Amino acid sequence: MCFGISFILLGIEKIGNEIENPFGHDLNDLPIDMICEGVTANIEPAIAYSPK
């Protein structure tokens, strides 16, 4: 019983530590570089557009 409760609580703590820092270059981190490149690729044409 004690092992089961300890396993659950330590698992919750590990999940909390992973959620605290979602940015970086680990396998399970958010791909922030790809997101920024996608936003830039979508915004640049809108900025370059000038209605006549």
PDB file of N, H, CA, C and O in Angstrom:
ATOM      1  N   MET A   1       0.829  -1.186   0.000  1.00  0.00           N
ATOM      2  CA  MET A   1       0.000   0.000   0.000  1.00  0.00           C
ATOM      3  C   MET A   1       0.884   1.265   0.000  1.00  0.00           C
ATOM      4  O   MET A   1       0.643   2.206  -0.756  1.00  0.00           O
ATOM      5  N   CYS A   2       1.891   1.262   0.849  1.00  0.00           N
ATOM      6  H   CYS A   2       2.087   0.497   1.464  1.00  0.00           H
ATOM      7  CA  CYS A   2       2.798   2.408   0.941  1.00  0.00           C
ATOM      8  C   CYS A   2       3.562   2.593  -0.380  1.00  0.00           C
ATOM      9  O   CYS A   2       3.766   3.724  -0.821  1.00  0.00           O
ATOM     10  N   PHE A   3       3.978   1.503  -1.000  1.00  0.00           N
ATOM     11  H   PHE A   3       3.812   0.585  -0.641  1.00  0.00           H
ATOM     12  CA  PHE A   3       4.686   1.577  -2.276  1.00  0.00           C
ATOM     13  C   PHE A   3       3.794   2.192  -3.348  1.00  0.00           C
ATOM     14  O   PHE A   3       4.250   3.032  -4.124  1.00  0.00           O
ATOM     15  N   GLY A   4       2.555   1.792  -3.399  1.00  0.00           N
ATOM     16  H   GLY A   4       2.185   1.110  -2.769  1.00  0.00           H
ATOM     17  CA  GLY A   4       1.625   2.318  -4.405  1.00  0.00           C
ATOM     18  C   GLY A   4       1.400   3.810  -4.254  1.00  0.00           C
ATOM     19  O   GLY A   4       1.420   4.548  -5.239  1.00  0.00           O
ATOM     20  N   ILE A   5       1.185   4.259  -3.021  1.00  0.00           N
ATOM     21  H   ILE A   5       1.168   3.660  -2.221  1.00  0.00           H
ATOM     22  CA  ILE A   5       0.968   5.688  -2.780  1.00  0.00           C
ATOM     23  C   ILE A   5       2.240   6.472  -3.096  1.00  0.00           C
ATOM     24  O   ILE A   5       2.170   7.544  -3.697  1.00  0.00           O
ATOM     25  N   SER A   6       3.388   5.953  -2.703  1.00  0.00           N
ATOM     26  H   SER A   6       3.444   5.081  -2.215  1.00  0.00           H
ATOM     27  CA  SER A   6       4.658   6.623  -2.991  1.00  0.00           C
ATOM     28  C   SER A   6       4.901   6.719  -4.493  1.00  0.00           C
ATOM     29  O   SER A   6       5.352   7.750  -4.992  1.00  0.00           O
ATOM     30  N   PHE A   7       4.601   5.646  -5.206  1.00  0.00           N
ATOM     31  H   PHE A   7       4.235   4.808  -4.801  1.00  0.00           H
ATOM     32  CA  PHE A   7       4.779   5.633  -6.653  1.00  0.00           C
ATOM     33  C   PHE A   7       3.902   6.698  -7.313  1.00  0.00           C
ATOM     34  O   PHE A   7       4.358   7.408  -8.209  1.00  0.00           O
ATOM     35  N   ILE A   8       2.669   6.811  -6.882  1.00  0.00           N
ATOM     36  H   ILE A   8       2.298   6.235  -6.154  1.00  0.00           H
ATOM     37  CA  ILE A   8       1.744   7.804  -7.446  1.00  0.00           C
ATOM     38  C   ILE A   8       2.224   9.218  -7.142  1.00  0.00           C
ATOM     39  O   ILE A   8       2.254  10.063  -8.036  1.00  0.00           O
ATOM     40  N   LEU A   9       2.599   9.485  -5.900  1.00  0.00           N
ATOM     41  H   LEU A   9       2.575   8.798  -5.174  1.00  0.00           H
ATOM     42  CA  LEU A   9       3.039  10.830  -5.532  1.00  0.00           C
ATOM     43  C   LEU A   9       4.334  11.230  -6.228  1.00  0.00           C
ATOM     44  O   LEU A   9       4.471  12.373  -6.662  1.00  0.00           O
ATOM     45  N   LEU A  10       5.281  10.312  -6.342  1.00  0.00           N
ATOM     46  H   LEU A  10       5.170   9.383  -5.989  1.00  0.00           H
ATOM     47  CA  LEU A  10       6.516  10.628  -7.049  1.00  0.00           C
ATOM     48  C   LEU A  10       6.263  10.829  -8.541  1.00  0.00           C
ATOM     49  O   LEU A  10       6.923  11.649  -9.179  1.00  0.00           O
ATOM     50  N   GLY A  11       5.316  10.089  -9.091  1.00  0.00           N
ATOM     51  H   GLY A  11       4.780   9.423  -8.572  1.00  0.00           H
ATOM     52  CA  GLY A  11       4.948  10.283 -10.492  1.00  0.00           C
ATOM     53  C   GLY A  11       4.342  11.650 -10.725  1.00  0.00           C
ATOM     54  O   GLY A  11       4.656  12.309 -11.717  1.00  0.00           O
ATOM     55  N   ILE A  12       3.474  12.084  -9.821  1.00  0.00           N
ATOM     56  H   ILE A  12       3.219  11.548  -9.016  1.00  0.00           H
ATOM     57  CA  ILE A  12       2.873  13.415  -9.934  1.00  0.00           C
ATOM     58  C   ILE A  12       3.948  14.491  -9.829  1.00  0.00           C
ATOM     59  O   ILE A  12       3.900  15.485 -10.553  1.00  0.00           O
ATOM     60  N   GLU A  13       4.913  14.303  -8.937  1.00  0.00           N
ATOM     61  H   GLU A  13       4.952  13.496  -8.349  1.00  0.00           H
ATOM     62  CA  GLU A  13       5.996  15.280  -8.822  1.00  0.00           C
ATOM     63  C   GLU A  13       6.825  15.343 -10.103  1.00  0.00           C
ATOM     64  O   GLU A  13       7.198  16.430 -10.544  1.00  0.00           O
ATOM     65  N   LYS A  14       7.114  14.196 -10.700  1.00  0.00           N
ATOM     66  H   LYS A  14       6.811  13.313 -10.342  1.00  0.00           H
ATOM     67  CA  LYS A  14       7.889  14.166 -11.952  1.00  0.00           C
ATOM     68  C   LYS A  14       7.132  14.878 -13.074  1.00  0.00           C
ATOM     69  O   LYS A  14       7.730  15.620 -13.854  1.00  0.00           O
ATOM     70  N   ILE A  15       5.834  14.655 -13.155  1.00  0.00           N
ATOM     71  H   ILE A  15       5.349  14.052 -12.522  1.00  0.00           H
ATOM     72  CA  ILE A  15       5.014  15.338 -14.163  1.00  0.00           C
ATOM     73  C   ILE A  15       5.047  16.840 -13.934  1.00  0.00           C
ATOM     74  O   ILE A  15       5.162  17.611 -14.887  1.00  0.00           O
ATOM     75  N   GLY A  16       4.946  17.265 -12.673  1.00  0.00           N
ATOM     76  H   GLY A  16       4.853  16.639 -11.899  1.00  0.00           H
ATOM     77  CA  GLY A  16       5.002  18.692 -12.358  1.00  0.00           C
ATOM     78  C   GLY A  16       6.316  19.319 -12.774  1.00  0.00           C
ATOM     79  O   GLY A  16       6.334  20.439 -13.285  1.00  0.00           O
ATOM     80  N   ASN A  17       7.414  18.614 -12.562  1.00  0.00           N
ATOM     81  H   ASN A  17       7.399  17.704 -12.147  1.00  0.00           H
ATOM     82  CA  ASN A  17       8.718  19.136 -12.974  1.00  0.00           C
ATOM     83  C   ASN A  17       8.817  19.269 -14.486  1.00  0.00           C
ATOM     84  O   ASN A  17       9.422  20.221 -14.979  1.00  0.00           O
ATOM     85  N   GLU A  18       8.247  18.357 -15.217  1.00  0.00           N
ATOM     86  H   GLU A  18       7.755  17.583 -14.817  1.00  0.00           H
ATOM     87  CA  GLU A  18       8.286  18.429 -16.683  1.00  0.00           C
ATOM     88  C   GLU A  18       7.400  19.568 -17.188  1.00  0.00           C
ATOM     89  O   GLU A  18       7.744  20.225 -18.171  1.00  0.00           O
ATOM     90  N   ILE A  19       6.281  19.807 -16.540  1.00  0.00           N
ATOM     91  H   ILE A  19       6.001  19.273 -15.742  1.00  0.00           H
ATOM     92  CA  ILE A  19       5.359  20.862 -16.976  1.00  0.00           C
ATOM     93  C   ILE A  19       5.924  22.248 -16.660  1.00  0.00           C
ATOM     94  O   ILE A  19       5.628  23.204 -17.377  1.00  0.00           O
ATOM     95  N   GLU A  20       6.724  22.376 -15.613  1.00  0.00           N
ATOM     96  H   GLU A  20       6.964  21.599 -15.030  1.00  0.00           H
ATOM     97  CA  GLU A  20       7.287  23.668 -15.227  1.00  0.00           C
ATOM     98  C   GLU A  20       8.148  24.279 -16.315  1.00  0.00           C
ATOM     99  O   GLU A  20       8.167  25.501 -16.460  1.00  0.00           O
ATOM    100  N   ASN A  21       8.851  23.478 -17.073  1.00  0.00           N
ATOM    101  H   ASN A  21       8.835  22.486 -16.955  1.00  0.00           H
ATOM    102  CA  ASN A  21       9.784  23.991 -18.066  1.00  0.00           C
ATOM    103  C   ASN A  21       9.500  23.341 -19.427  1.00  0.00           C
ATOM    104  O   ASN A  21      10.163  22.374 -19.800  1.00  0.00           O
ATOM    105  N   PRO A  22       8.510  23.871 -20.172  1.00  0.00           N
ATOM    106  CA  PRO A  22       8.143  23.225 -21.435  1.00  0.00           C
ATOM    107  C   PRO A  22       9.053  23.576 -22.610  1.00  0.00           C
ATOM    108  O   PRO A  22       8.939  22.970 -23.676  1.00  0.00           O
ATOM    109  N   PHE A  23       9.950  24.540 -22.434  1.00  0.00           N
ATOM    110  H   PHE A  23      10.042  25.031 -21.568  1.00  0.00           H
ATOM    111  CA  PHE A  23      10.808  24.976 -23.528  1.00  0.00           C
ATOM    112  C   PHE A  23      12.211  24.434 -23.337  1.00  0.00           C
ATOM    113  O   PHE A  23      12.705  24.357 -22.212  1.00  0.00           O
ATOM    114  N   GLY A  24      12.837  24.066 -24.406  1.00  0.00           N
ATOM    115  H   GLY A  24      12.436  24.128 -25.319  1.00  0.00           H
ATOM    116  CA  GLY A  24      14.195  23.536 -24.353  1.00  0.00           C
ATOM    117  C   GLY A  24      14.444  22.657 -25.563  1.00  0.00           C
ATOM    118  O   GLY A  24      13.794  22.808 -26.597  1.00  0.00           O
ATOM    119  N   HIS A  25      15.377  21.749 -25.431  1.00  0.00           N
ATOM    120  H   HIS A  25      15.905  21.626 -24.591  1.00  0.00           H
ATOM    121  CA  HIS A  25      15.737  20.894 -26.561  1.00  0.00           C
ATOM    122  C   HIS A  25      15.652  19.416 -26.211  1.00  0.00           C
ATOM    123  O   HIS A  25      16.251  18.583 -26.891  1.00  0.00           O
ATOM    124  N   ASP A  26      14.913  19.083 -25.157  1.00  0.00           N
ATOM    125  H   ASP A  26      14.426  19.760 -24.605  1.00  0.00           H
ATOM    126  CA  ASP A  26      14.697  17.680 -24.822  1.00  0.00           C
ATOM    127  C   ASP A  26      13.650  17.088 -25.759  1.00  0.00           C
ATOM    128  O   ASP A  26      12.954  17.824 -26.457  1.00  0.00           O
ATOM    129  N   LEU A  27      13.540  15.784 -25.776  1.00  0.00           N
ATOM    130  H   LEU A  27      14.106  15.186 -25.209  1.00  0.00           H
ATOM    131  CA  LEU A  27      12.611  15.097 -26.671  1.00  0.00           C
ATOM    132  C   LEU A  27      11.157  15.491 -26.423  1.00  0.00           C
ATOM    133  O   LEU A  27      10.380  15.596 -27.372  1.00  0.00           O
ATOM    134  N   ASN A  28      10.780  15.710 -25.174  1.00  0.00           N
ATOM    135  H   ASN A  28      11.411  15.625 -24.403  1.00  0.00           H
ATOM    136  CA  ASN A  28       9.390  15.982 -24.861  1.00  0.00           C
ATOM    137  C   ASN A  28       9.092  17.470 -24.687  1.00  0.00           C
ATOM    138  O   ASN A  28       8.019  17.806 -24.185  1.00  0.00           O
ATOM    139  N   ASP A  29       9.983  18.368 -25.076  1.00  0.00           N
ATOM    140  H   ASP A  29      10.854  18.095 -25.484  1.00  0.00           H
ATOM    141  CA  ASP A  29       9.746  19.802 -24.977  1.00  0.00           C
ATOM    142  C   ASP A  29       8.981  20.294 -26.197  1.00  0.00           C
ATOM    143  O   ASP A  29       8.949  19.636 -27.237  1.00  0.00           O
ATOM    144  N   LEU A  30       8.365  21.463 -26.048  1.00  0.00           N
ATOM    145  H   LEU A  30       8.391  21.997 -25.203  1.00  0.00           H
ATOM    146  CA  LEU A  30       7.626  22.055 -27.154  1.00  0.00           C
ATOM    147  C   LEU A  30       8.582  22.483 -28.264  1.00  0.00           C
ATOM    148  O   LEU A  30       9.667  22.989 -27.976  1.00  0.00           O
ATOM    149  N   PRO A  31       8.203  22.292 -29.515  1.00  0.00           N
ATOM    150  CA  PRO A  31       9.083  22.685 -30.633  1.00  0.00           C
ATOM    151  C   PRO A  31       8.970  24.179 -30.911  1.00  0.00           C
ATOM    152  O   PRO A  31       8.459  24.578 -31.957  1.00  0.00           O
ATOM    153  N   ILE A  32       9.443  25.009 -29.979  1.00  0.00           N
ATOM    154  H   ILE A  32       9.858  24.685 -29.129  1.00  0.00           H
ATOM    155  CA  ILE A  32       9.262  26.454 -30.072  1.00  0.00           C
ATOM    156  C   ILE A  32       9.977  27.043 -31.290  1.00  0.00           C
ATOM    157  O   ILE A  32       9.499  28.026 -31.857  1.00  0.00           O
ATOM    158  N   ASP A  33      11.101  26.472 -31.703  1.00  0.00           N
ATOM    159  H   ASP A  33      11.489  25.673 -31.242  1.00  0.00           H
ATOM    160  CA  ASP A  33      11.805  26.982 -32.889  1.00  0.00           C
ATOM    161  C   ASP A  33      10.951  26.798 -34.138  1.00  0.00           C
ATOM    162  O   ASP A  33      10.859  27.704 -34.966  1.00  0.00           O
ATOM    163  N   MET A  34      10.329  25.636 -34.277  1.00  0.00           N
ATOM    164  H   MET A  34      10.404  24.900 -33.604  1.00  0.00           H
ATOM    165  CA  MET A  34       9.467  25.391 -35.442  1.00  0.00           C
ATOM    166  C   MET A  34       8.223  26.267 -35.397  1.00  0.00           C
ATOM    167  O   MET A  34       7.759  26.731 -36.439  1.00  0.00           O
ATOM    168  N   ILE A  35       7.682  26.497 -34.221  1.00  0.00           N
ATOM    169  H   ILE A  35       8.059  26.120 -33.375  1.00  0.00           H
ATOM    170  CA  ILE A  35       6.499  27.359 -34.086  1.00  0.00           C
ATOM    171  C   ILE A  35       6.850  28.782 -34.507  1.00  0.00           C
ATOM    172  O   ILE A  35       6.085  29.421 -35.229  1.00  0.00           O
ATOM    173  N   CYS A  36       8.005  29.284 -34.058  1.00  0.00           N
ATOM    174  H   CYS A  36       8.626  28.765 -33.470  1.00  0.00           H
ATOM    175  CA  CYS A  36       8.427  30.647 -34.420  1.00  0.00           C
ATOM    176  C   CYS A  36       8.678  30.772 -35.921  1.00  0.00           C
ATOM    177  O   CYS A  36       8.321  31.780 -36.530  1.00  0.00           O
ATOM    178  N   GLU A  37       9.286  29.758 -36.513  1.00  0.00           N
ATOM    179  H   GLU A  37       9.576  28.938 -36.018  1.00  0.00           H
ATOM    180  CA  GLU A  37       9.512  29.785 -37.959  1.00  0.00           C
ATOM    181  C   GLU A  37       8.189  29.798 -38.717  1.00  0.00           C
ATOM    182  O   GLU A  37       8.061  30.497 -39.723  1.00  0.00           O
ATOM    183  N   GLY A  38       7.217  29.045 -38.254  1.00  0.00           N
ATOM    184  H   GLY A  38       7.321  28.477 -37.438  1.00  0.00           H
ATOM    185  CA  GLY A  38       5.908  29.025 -38.895  1.00  0.00           C
ATOM    186  C   GLY A  38       5.189  30.360 -38.782  1.00  0.00           C
ATOM    187  O   GLY A  38       4.569  30.821 -39.741  1.00  0.00           O
ATOM    188  N   VAL A  39       5.271  30.977 -37.616  1.00  0.00           N
ATOM    189  H   VAL A  39       5.774  30.603 -36.838  1.00  0.00           H
ATOM    190  CA  VAL A  39       4.649  32.292 -37.430  1.00  0.00           C
ATOM    191  C   VAL A  39       5.324  33.315 -38.321  1.00  0.00           C
ATOM    192  O   VAL A  39       4.653  34.127 -38.958  1.00  0.00           O
ATOM    193  N   THR A  40       6.651  33.283 -38.370  1.00  0.00           N
ATOM    194  H   THR A  40       7.197  32.624 -37.852  1.00  0.00           H
ATOM    195  CA  THR A  40       7.393  34.220 -39.215  1.00  0.00           C
ATOM    196  C   THR A  40       7.032  34.032 -40.684  1.00  0.00           C
ATOM    197  O   THR A  40       6.836  35.012 -41.403  1.00  0.00           O
ATOM    198  N   ALA A  41       6.943  32.792 -41.134  1.00  0.00           N
ATOM    199  H   ALA A  41       7.102  31.996 -40.550  1.00  0.00           H
ATOM    200  CA  ALA A  41       6.603  32.514 -42.534  1.00  0.00           C
ATOM    201  C   ALA A  41       5.194  33.001 -42.865  1.00  0.00           C
ATOM    202  O   ALA A  41       4.936  33.392 -44.004  1.00  0.00           O
ATOM    203  N   ASN A  42       4.294  32.986 -41.912  1.00  0.00           N
ATOM    204  H   ASN A  42       4.504  32.669 -40.987  1.00  0.00           H
ATOM    205  CA  ASN A  42       2.930  33.438 -42.168  1.00  0.00           C
ATOM    206  C   ASN A  42       2.777  34.950 -42.032  1.00  0.00           C
ATOM    207  O   ASN A  42       1.904  35.532 -42.677  1.00  0.00           O
ATOM    208  N   ILE A  43       3.589  35.594 -41.222  1.00  0.00           N
ATOM    209  H   ILE A  43       4.298  35.122 -40.698  1.00  0.00           H
ATOM    210  CA  ILE A  43       3.476  37.037 -40.991  1.00  0.00           C
ATOM    211  C   ILE A  43       4.210  37.851 -42.053  1.00  0.00           C
ATOM    212  O   ILE A  43       3.741  38.924 -42.432  1.00  0.00           O
ATOM    213  N   GLU A  44       5.343  37.365 -42.538  1.00  0.00           N
ATOM    214  H   GLU A  44       5.724  36.493 -42.230  1.00  0.00           H
ATOM    215  CA  GLU A  44       6.127  38.142 -43.508  1.00  0.00           C
ATOM    216  C   GLU A  44       5.329  38.501 -44.769  1.00  0.00           C
ATOM    217  O   GLU A  44       5.419  39.645 -45.214  1.00  0.00           O
ATOM    218  N   PRO A  45       4.556  37.588 -45.366  1.00  0.00           N
ATOM    219  CA  PRO A  45       3.767  38.001 -46.531  1.00  0.00           C
ATOM    220  C   PRO A  45       2.714  39.062 -46.187  1.00  0.00           C
ATOM    221  O   PRO A  45       2.419  39.931 -47.008  1.00  0.00           O
ATOM    222  N   ALA A  46       2.156  38.996 -44.996  1.00  0.00           N
ATOM    223  H   ALA A  46       2.395  38.291 -44.329  1.00  0.00           H
ATOM    224  CA  ALA A  46       1.163  39.988 -44.600  1.00  0.00           C
ATOM    225  C   ALA A  46       1.804  41.346 -44.406  1.00  0.00           C
ATOM    226  O   ALA A  46       1.188  42.366 -44.714  1.00  0.00           O
ATOM    227  N   ILE A  47       3.023  41.383 -43.904  1.00  0.00           N
ATOM    228  H   ILE A  47       3.524  40.554 -43.653  1.00  0.00           H
ATOM    229  CA  ILE A  47       3.726  42.651 -43.728  1.00  0.00           C
ATOM    230  C   ILE A  47       4.151  43.214 -45.079  1.00  0.00           C
ATOM    231  O   ILE A  47       4.102  44.426 -45.290  1.00  0.00           O
ATOM    232  N   ALA A  48       4.569  42.342 -45.998  1.00  0.00           N
ATOM    233  H   ALA A  48       4.610  41.357 -45.827  1.00  0.00           H
ATOM    234  CA  ALA A  48       5.033  42.780 -47.309  1.00  0.00           C
ATOM    235  C   ALA A  48       3.896  43.259 -48.200  1.00  0.00           C
ATOM    236  O   ALA A  48       4.127  44.020 -49.139  1.00  0.00           O
ATOM    237  N   TYR A  49       2.680  42.827 -47.920  1.00  0.00           N
ATOM    238  H   TYR A  49       2.492  42.209 -47.157  1.00  0.00           H
ATOM    239  CA  TYR A  49       1.531  43.203 -48.732  1.00  0.00           C
ATOM    240  C   TYR A  49       1.223  44.684 -48.543  1.00  0.00           C
ATOM    241  O   TYR A  49       1.049  45.160 -47.421  1.00  0.00           O
ATOM    242  N   SER A  50       1.160  45.400 -49.658  1.00  0.00           N
ATOM    243  H   SER A  50       1.301  45.014 -50.569  1.00  0.00           H
ATOM    244  CA  SER A  50       0.790  46.812 -49.580  1.00  0.00           C
ATOM    245  C   SER A  50      -0.328  47.076 -50.579  1.00  0.00           C
ATOM    246  O   SER A  50      -0.107  47.005 -51.788  1.00  0.00           O
ATOM    247  N   PRO A  51      -1.518  47.378 -50.091  1.00  0.00           N
ATOM    248  CA  PRO A  51      -2.631  47.634 -51.011  1.00  0.00           C
ATOM    249  C   PRO A  51      -2.406  48.916 -51.811  1.00  0.00           C
ATOM    250  O   PRO A  51      -1.867  49.900 -51.304  1.00  0.00           O
ATOM    251  N   LYS A  52      -2.831  48.878 -53.062  1.00  0.00           N
ATOM    252  H   LYS A  52      -3.269  48.078 -53.474  1.00  0.00           H
ATOM    253  CA  LYS A  52      -2.625  50.054 -53.932  1.00  0.00           C
ATOM    254  C   LYS A  52      -3.934  50.720 -54.210  1.00  0.00           C
ATOM    255  O   LYS A  52      -3.977  51.725 -54.920  1.00  0.00           O
TER     256      LYS A  52
END
